Amino acid sequence: MERHTRLSGLQHLRFLAAFAVLAHHLLEEASASPLALAPPAIQRLGACGVDIFFVISGLVMWHTTAGFSSQTSARQFFGRRLTRIMPSYWVCLAAVIALSCSGLAFRHRQWDVASLVESVLLLPPTTSSGLVMGVAWTLVYELYFYLVCTAALCLPWQRYRVGVIVALIASVPYALNAAGVAVQAEYYGNPIVIEFLCGVFLGMASRQFAGPGPRIRWVMLVTSLALFAWASLASPDAAATHGLPASFRWWAWGLPATLLVAAFMHTDNKGGRITHALTLLGNASYVLYLTHGFWMNAFAKAVKSGAFHTAPSLYLAAFVVAVLAIVFALGVHVYLEKPLLARLEGKRSRIRQTALT
């Protein structure tokens, strides 16, 4: 199966993962209302979208480097990855800071110089203020993985590069701890980083094994969804809505995420309207992930003001907010993100799909 076919399937899954995170945050905000009906297990379920993103990221790193080939330039690889994630993130970060300073939104968001620097550079938070943008915690891990992959690409031994990546992921936290930076060591030592490695291993396996047939893919899809639901119900922290405990999450959501990505990476691109729409939505998934917090802020204000008087009206409003967030993300992607990335990458011809470059 050709590479672009597999990557088209991943684009579809990227949108579904971003939508899951969006739904997760909507249900969390709705829970502030006495009309809310969703229990914690349902509220946190959509957080598994992050785990899906991490596995996809590992797989994409494998493909974009041709299996960490010696012909892949470490500098160009790192430059492309920074170009892909940082400009859009910095624009959204600047918007959050501006809205917070103006008092129009995010008025209770606390940040200081240290948290601002850490947010700009995507470093692990070391103060109680945390990162300025809540969703940035996942980007800290993304950047960390890019750095690890870049370090591996700098080595001359191609056949050992995956082993180097595994070794770095395992040893960096110990090295940081020995250097006296325990906060960063604990952050990078979160076992959720194993999900990146799962994506890399999927890439390696894709060279050796043909993709499963349609029936097997459906079995993989249903099984992964069932496992996601089971893990959410079986969470050791039953009251938490933000996700699962780290020691439980990396395998309870990481393994079904790997299974789900394995199913989607072999999805055929049939070229129909639905496929085209999912690909476009997948291209806009990063913007959706970054910008949905603005809509969450507005929805949270409406919930806390008591604007809803029945449970159906509460969840109808949540649905409308979800649609608005998706439409807004599409507009930003098409009219701002794509032209910006094209300019940064020096492209003067027709703008092409950039999410998996």
C-alpha positions in Angstrom: 0.0 0.0 0.0 1.4 3.4 -0.9 2.6 5.8 1.7 0.1 8.6 0.9 -2.8 6.2 1.4 -1.8 5.4 4.9 -1.2 9.0 5.7 -4.6 10.0 4.4 -6.1 7.6 6.9 -4.1 9.2 9.7 -5.4 12.6 8.7 -9.0 11.3 9.2 -8.0 9.9 12.6 -6.3 13.2 13.5 -9.7 15.0 13.2 -11.5 12.4 15.2 -8.8 12.7 17.9 -9.1 16.4 18.0 -12.9 16.2 18.1 -12.6 13.7 21.0 -10.6 16.3 23.0 -13.1 19.0 22.1 -16.0 16.9 23.4 -14.0 16.0 26.5 -13.5 19.7 27.3 -17.1 20.6 26.5 -18.4 17.9 28.9 -16.0 19.1 31.6 -17.3 22.7 31.2 -20.9 21.5 31.2 -20.3 19.7 34.5 -20.2 23.1 36.2 -24.0 23.2 35.7 -26.4 21.4 38.1 -28.1 20.2 35.0 -25.1 18.2 33.8 -25.8 14.5 33.3 -22.4 13.0 32.2 -20.5 11.1 34.9 -16.7 11.5 35.3 -16.0 8.4 33.2 -17.8 9.9 30.2 -16.3 13.3 30.7 -12.7 12.0 30.7 -13.2 9.5 27.8 -12.4 12.1 25.1 -9.0 12.8 26.6 -7.8 9.7 24.9 -7.6 11.8 21.8 -4.2 13.1 23.1 -2.9 9.5 23.3 -4.0 8.9 19.7 -2.1 12.1 18.7 1.0 10.9 20.4 1.0 7.5 18.6 0.3 9.2 15.3 3.2 11.6 15.9 5.6 8.7 16.4 4.4 7.0 13.2 4.7 10.3 11.3 8.2 10.7 12.5 9.1 7.3 11.1 7.6 8.1 7.7 8.8 11.7 7.3 12.4 10.5 8.0 12.1 7.4 5.8 12.7 5.2 8.8 15.3 7.6 10.2 17.3 7.2 7.0 20.8 8.5 6.7 19.6 10.6 3.8 17.4 12.6 6.1 19.0 15.9 7.3 18.7 16.4 11.0 18.7 20.1 10.6 16.0 20.1 7.9 13.9 17.6 9.9 13.9 19.8 13.0 13.3 22.9 11.0 10.3 21.4 9.3 8.8 20.2 12.6 9.3 23.6 14.3 7.7 25.3 11.3 4.8 23.0 11.6 3.9 23.5 15.2 5.4 26.8 16.5 4.0 29.6 14.4 0.3 28.6 14.9 1.0 28.0 18.6 2.7 31.3 19.1 -0.2 33.2 17.4 -2.7 31.5 19.7 -0.5 32.1 22.7 -0.3 35.8 21.9 -4.1 35.9 21.5 -4.6 34.3 25.0 -2.1 36.8 26.6 -3.8 39.7 24.9 -7.2 38.6 25.9 -6.0 38.0 29.5 -4.4 41.4 29.7 -7.4 43.2 28.3 -9.8 41.4 30.6 -12.0 40.3 27.8 -11.3 36.6 28.5 -9.1 34.3 30.5 -9.2 36.9 33.3 -8.4 34.3 36.0 -5.4 32.9 34.0 -2.4 33.5 36.2 1.1 33.8 34.6 4.4 35.3 35.4 7.7 35.8 33.5 8.9 32.3 34.2 5.6 30.7 33.0 5.6 33.0 29.9 9.2 32.0 28.9 8.4 28.3 29.5 5.2 28.7 27.4 7.0 30.4 24.5 9.8 27.8 24.4 7.6 24.8 25.3 9.5 23.9 28.4 8.2 21.8 31.3 6.4 24.2 33.8 8.3 24.8 37.0 6.0 27.3 38.7 2.6 27.0 40.2 1.2 29.2 37.4 1.9 26.4 34.8 1.8 27.0 31.1 -0.3 29.9 29.8 -2.2 27.7 27.4 -3.6 24.5 29.0 -3.2 22.4 25.8 0.5 23.3 25.5 1.4 20.5 27.9 1.1 18.0 25.0 3.3 20.3 22.7 6.0 20.1 25.4 6.2 16.4 24.8 6.0 16.8 21.0 8.9 19.2 21.0 10.8 16.8 23.3 10.3 13.9 20.9 11.4 16.1 18.0 14.6 16.8 19.8 15.2 13.2 20.6 14.6 12.2 17.0 16.9 15.0 15.8 19.6 13.8 18.1 19.3 10.3 16.7 19.5 11.6 13.1 22.8 13.2 14.0 24.4 9.8 14.5 26.0 8.0 11.6 24.6 4.6 12.4 21.2 4.4 10.7 20.4 0.8 11.8 20.8 1.8 15.5 18.8 5.0 15.5 15.6 3.6 16.8 17.5 2.0 19.6 19.1 5.4 20.3 15.7 7.0 20.5 14.5 4.4 23.0 17.7 4.8 25.0 17.3 8.6 25.1 13.6 8.4 26.1 14.6 6.1 28.9 17.8 7.9 30.1 17.1 11.6 29.8 14.9 11.8 32.9 17.7 10.1 35.0 20.3 12.5 33.5 18.1 15.5 34.3 17.5 14.2 37.8 21.3 13.7 38.3 21.8 17.3 37.1 19.5 18.6 39.8 16.5 19.6 37.7 14.0 17.2 39.2 10.9 19.0 37.8 12.0 18.5 34.2 13.1 15.0 35.0 9.7 14.1 36.3 7.9 15.7 33.4 9.9 14.0 30.7 9.8 10.8 32.7 6.0 10.5 32.4 5.4 7.1 30.8 3.0 8.7 28.3 6.1 9.3 26.1 6.1 5.5 25.4 3.1 6.2 23.1 5.5 8.0 20.7 7.6 4.9 20.6 4.5 2.8 19.9 4.1 4.9 16.7 7.7 4.4 15.7 7.3 0.7 16.2 4.2 0.7 14.0 6.2 2.4 11.3 8.8 -0.3 11.6 6.2 -3.1 11.4 4.5 -1.5 8.4 7.6 -2.4 6.4 7.4 -6.0 7.3 3.7 -6.8 7.3 0.9 -6.0 4.8 -2.1 -4.1 6.0 -5.1 -6.0 7.5 -8.2 -6.6 5.4 -11.4 -4.5 5.9 -13.0 -7.0 8.3 -9.9 -7.1 10.5 -9.7 -3.4 10.5 -13.3 -3.2 11.7 -12.4 -5.6 14.5 -9.4 -3.5 15.4 -11.6 -0.4 15.4 -14.3 -1.8 17.6 -11.8 -3.4 20.0 -9.9 -0.2 20.5 -13.0 1.8 21.2 -14.1 -0.8 23.7 -10.8 -0.7 25.4 -10.9 3.1 25.6 -14.3 2.9 27.3 -13.1 0.2 29.7 -10.1 2.1 30.7 -12.2 5.2 31.4 -14.6 3.2 33.5 -11.8 1.4 35.3 -9.7 4.4 36.1 -8.0 4.2 39.6 -9.0 7.9 40.1 -12.8 7.6 39.6 -13.5 11.2 40.3 -11.0 12.8 38.0 -12.2 14.1 34.7 -9.0 15.4 33.1 -7.8 11.9 32.1 -6.2 8.8 33.6 -3.3 8.5 36.1 0.0 8.4 34.2 1.0 4.9 35.3 -2.3 3.6 34.1 -2.8 5.8 31.1 0.2 4.9 29.0 -1.0 1.3 28.5 -4.7 1.5 29.2 -5.1 4.2 26.5 -1.8 3.9 24.8 -2.3 0.3 23.6 -5.8 0.8 22.1 -4.5 4.1 20.6 -1.8 2.0 18.9 -4.4 -0.5 17.7 -6.6 2.3 16.3 -3.8 4.0 14.5 -2.7 0.6 13.0 -6.2 0.3 11.6 -6.4 3.8 10.2 -2.9 3.8 8.7 -4.1 1.3 6.1 -7.4 3.0 5.3 -8.0 3.3 1.6 -8.4 6.8 0.2 -11.5 6.4 -2.0 -11.6 10.0 -3.1 -15.3 10.6 -2.2 -16.9 13.6 -0.6 -16.7 12.2 2.9 -13.1 11.2 2.5 -12.2 14.7 1.1 -14.1 16.3 4.0 -12.3 14.2 6.6 -9.0 15.0 5.0 -9.7 18.7 5.2 -10.9 18.4 8.8 -7.7 16.4 9.6 -5.6 19.2 8.0 -7.3 21.6 10.4 -7.1 19.4 13.4 -4.0 21.2 14.9 -5.8 24.5 14.7 -8.9 23.0 16.2 -6.7 21.6 19.1 -5.1 25.0 19.6 -8.2 27.3 19.3 -11.0 25.3 20.9 -10.0 26.7 24.2 -11.4 30.1 23.1 -14.8 28.6 22.6 -14.5 26.7 25.9 -14.0 30.0 27.7 -17.2 31.4 26.2 -19.2 28.3 26.9 -17.9 28.2 30.5 -19.1 31.7 31.0 -22.5 30.9 29.7 -22.7 27.8 32.0 -21.7 29.7 35.1 -24.1 32.5 34.4 -27.0 30.1 34.6 -28.0 30.7 31.0 -29.4 27.1 30.6 -32.5 25.9 32.3 -32.8 22.4 31.1 -30.3 19.6 30.4 -31.3 19.4 26.7 -30.6 23.1 26.2 -27.2 22.7 27.9 -26.1 19.9 25.7 -27.6 21.5 22.6 -25.5 24.6 23.3 -22.4 22.3 23.7 -23.2 20.8 20.3 -23.5 24.3 18.7 -20.2 25.4 20.3 -18.5 22.2 18.9 -19.8 23.1 15.4 -18.6 26.7 15.7 -15.2 25.6 16.9 -14.8 23.3 14.0 -15.9 25.8 11.4 -13.7 28.5 13.0 -10.7 26.1 12.9 -11.4 25.3 9.2 -11.4 29.0 8.4 -8.2 29.7 10.3 -6.5 26.7 8.6 -7.5 27.6 5.1 -7.1 31.3 5.2 -4.3 31.8 7.8 -2.4 28.7 8.7 -1.8 27.3 5.2 -0.7 30.6 3.6 1.6 31.2 6.7 3.2 27.8 6.5 3.6 28.1 2.7 5.4 31.4 3.1 7.6 30.1 5.9 8.5 27.1 3.8 9.3 29.3 0.8 6.5 27.9 -1.3 5.3 30.2 -4.0 3.3 27.8 -6.0 -0.1 26.2 -5.3 -0.5 25.5 -1.5 -0.4 21.8 -0.8 -1.5 19.8 2.2 1.1 20.4 4.9 -0.1 18.5 8.0 2.1 15.4 7.4 5.1 17.0 5.8 
